[in-house]
Amino acid sequence: MTEIISSSHPGALRWRVALLVSSLCVAMGALSWLGDPLTAEVSFLASLALHPYFAASVAVFVLLFCAGIHRRVVAPAIFVSRSAKIRIWVVVPTVQSLY
């Protein structure tokens, strides 16, 4: 089990960095998009055309989630939590049988 978690850690770290960078790009683009006074006056598509950085960062963010980045980022934590549950389940019945 330790080998599985340690081998998945570098890959998960890369995906976490990609998610962090993508999230920061979306946040910075959203601040500029929402701070623009023209956003309220033009249509949604025209507003996105005026802010290509925001539109591109949102598109990349959605593509990352469609590619399954949420599973790749959380996978090591799932391994650890499931192994802890299995370890507790195996240990607890043996301790209770001593009483």
N, C-alpha and C positions, 0 to 999 in steps of 0.2 A: 504494500500500500504506500509506503514511503517513497518508493521509486516512482510510482505513478504521480504523486503530488509534486515531487521535486522536478520531474521531467516536464510537467505541464506549467510550472511556475514561470520560466522565461517567456513562453508563448503568451501566457495570460498577462504578463507585465507589458508586453508589446501592445496587446489589444487594449489594456487599460490606458496606456499612453495615447493610443489612437482615439479612444473614446474621450479622454480628457481634452485633447487638442480640438477635436471636433465640437465638443460641448462649448469650449471657450470661444471658438469661431462663431458658433450660432449665437452665443450670448452677446458678443461684441457686435455682430451684425444686427441682432434684434434691437440693441440700444440705439444704433444709428438709424435703423428703419423706423422705430417708434418715435424717435426724437425729431424726425423730419416732418415739418408742417404740411408738406404735400401729401403725406400718407392718407390723411383724412379727406383730402379733396379729390383724389384720383381713384380709379378703380383698383381692385386688388392686384390684378395682373400688371397693370401699368406701374403700380407701386413696386412690385417685385422687379420689374424691368428697370426701374430707377435705382434699385439696390441689388446689383448682380452678386455682390459678395455674400449678402444674406441668403439670397436664393440658392446659390451654389453650395453654401455651407449647410443649409437645411437639406438639400438634395443628397449630399454626401452623408449626413447624419441619418437620414431615412434609409439610404442604401446600406449603411453599416448595420443598422438594426435588422434589415431584411436579410442580410448575410449571416445573422446570428451572433453579433458581437456580444449581446447580453448573456448568451450561454457561455461564450468563451471567457468572458470576464469573471463570471460567477462560478465556473466549473471547479476550481480548486477549493472554494469554500463549500461547495456541495459535497465534494469528496470527503473533506474533513468532517462535516456535520453528519454525514451518513455513517462514516466509520466510527464516530463517537457514539451514535445511537446504537450501532451494532455491538460495540464494546460494552456499553451500559446494559444492553439487553442480555448479553451473554453472561456478564458478571453478576448482575442482580439476582437471577434465579439461583445461581450456585450459592450465593451468600444466604439467601432466604432458606435454602434447604438445610443449612446447618442448624437452624433453630428448631 
